Amino acid sequence: MSKILIVEDMANPRKALSILLKKQGMQADEAENGRTALEKLRKQAYDLVITDLKMEPIDGMQVLREAKERNPAGEVIMLTAFGSIENSVDAMKLGAFDYLTKPFKVDVLLNSVKNALAKKAEKQNFHPDDDSFQDIIGHSDGINQVLWVVSQIANTNCTILITGESGTGKELIARAIHQHSYRHNKPMVTVNCVTLAETLLESELFGHVRGAFTGAVRDRKGLFEEAQGGTIFLDEIGDITPQTQKKLLRVLQEGEIRRVGDNHPVKVDVRIIVATNKNLEVEVEKGNFREDLYYRLNVIPVHLPPLRERREDIPLLAHHFIKKFAREIGKETPALSKEALDNLAAYAWPGNIRELENIVERTIALSNKKILQPEDFMLKSPGGLEKKLPEGRTLAEMEKSVILTTLEAFSGNHKQTAENLGISLTTLWRKLKAYESQTAD
């Protein structure tokens, strides 16, 4: 039986809608305002939320945000007596399934409800059966919804914004989109925007002409031209400078780039996928990110849930990584004790899948046991530290020491250092910049 939450601050319409849905064989719960709705959403997942827009003090948009965040596979239908194009666009961008203006016909509402529930079922039951999803491990509702979205939009030319915490696998999703698209036989070019200085990033993306700057001894194509006909994936897009934002907006609007130092435009045919662990809406409000660029990028948003919200996938991921690293090292694949598996499933995983992968790799490298126990994984305690701090040393000093020692061990390779530590390249870069400032002072 489908579970539906009706959010309406007027009693008679709410009761009438509840009776109507129950007659259709559905379970209908009621919430007399947005605050009550949020309380109910935090206690259980609904297949569908039908919510009024204008409510005090919590409106329907906030209910929509919470509903999609709590249960990405669920759907939301917005109802309002104050219909406007702006409101409907905002609702759709936040993930609403439909937007109906009061008064509405009963058959129109019921048809919308039927379609919303069918879409929810399709997303929840989606199980990819081809090899192009083989690197994306998991069967949770959250990851199934992501893969369903990928299957629907991969073969379009829409720009895609992938969001999620560091280590959730945003690049894997970008690659799956490219592999499912009609561009799959063309290049996919990946750029980590935060690792390059502003002038270097512009040159890398758009190319340059001879004499454009010191060291530019010849004309050079940029990565947009290298990706011609294919896909370019711009990771950490939230960290690019205003100047680069302006040039990227031109690519999206005009379909052309200008090499650094050149006044002649070059037409490019490239699918753009971007990713960030930042909240770009907040960055827009702070003035750090162009609003017009944000709306150009956020055509189709894809949000990856953190590992702590898809715990049922942890055993699958753990076994996958154990087999992978045992095979690479040339060891017999060990088994996992129930206690070890329980510990892995209960851990918060602040570094998400990347942290799990790194810990499993370290465990396989150091252990020769046939059955892995909890102590073999050296998970951090709830306080965040495996051991007490040495006398007289602060947490910041310990962190700095670990980062610099690891960086030295990998001969200054930032990517390998970040992966070993289970942090993003952005975090590593910022830490190193801070250490340089401390030294200068």
Secondary structure as UniProt FT lines:
FT   STRAND          3..7
FT   HELIX           11..23
FT   TURN            24..25
FT   STRAND          27..31
FT   HELIX           34..43
FT   STRAND          48..52
FT   HELIX           60..70
FT   TURN            72..73
FT   STRAND          75..80
FT   HELIX           85..93
FT   TURN            94..95
FT   STRAND          98..101
FT   HELIX           106..124
FT   HELIX           131..133
FT   TURN            134..135
FT   HELIX           141..153
FT   TURN            154..155
FT   STRAND          160..163
FT   TURN            166..167
FT   HELIX           170..180
FT   TURN            182..185
FT   STRAND          188..192
FT   HELIX           193..195
FT   HELIX           198..206
FT   TURN            210..211
FT   TURN            214..215
FT   HELIX           223..226
FT   TURN            227..229
FT   STRAND          231..235
FT   HELIX           237..239
FT   HELIX           242..254
FT   STRAND          256..258
FT   STRAND          265..267
FT   STRAND          271..276
FT   HELIX           280..286
FT   HELIX           291..297
FT   TURN            298..299
FT   STRAND          300..303
FT   HELIX           307..309
FT   HELIX           311..313
FT   HELIX           314..329
FT   STRAND          335..336
FT   HELIX           338..346
FT   TURN            350..351
FT   HELIX           352..366
FT   STRAND          371..372
FT   HELIX           374..376
FT   TURN            382..383
FT   TURN            391..392
FT   HELIX           395..409
FT   TURN            410..412
FT   HELIX           414..421
FT   HELIX           425..440
//
